[in-house]
Amino acid sequence: MEKIELALNKNGRGYFLLKEAAETLGEMEIGILENELTVFHTEVIPKAEGKGIAKKLLSEMVDYSRKNNLKVRALCPFVRAQFNRHPEEYSDIIKK
């Protein structure tokens, strides 16, 4: 069963990790500073590509941002592309 967990260090840097059993299938590298969450990179292991892992990580990050009143700065090409394709879906969290 897939599980997404958030691992942050004391400086607010870390990852959303999607795991199945003990294996990490995908990760989204983030940093949180004050009221801003920056997404640096999203990566899915080759054998898990095409299974919607990156979108699940995106959904978890968006939910977390909304619950914590964070604006998102998308440096990650995948997240930036999703924000650009669906601005109406993410307009409340996009850092202008």
Order of alpha helices (4+ residues) and beta strands (2+ residues): beta-beta-beta-beta-alpha-beta-alpha-alpha
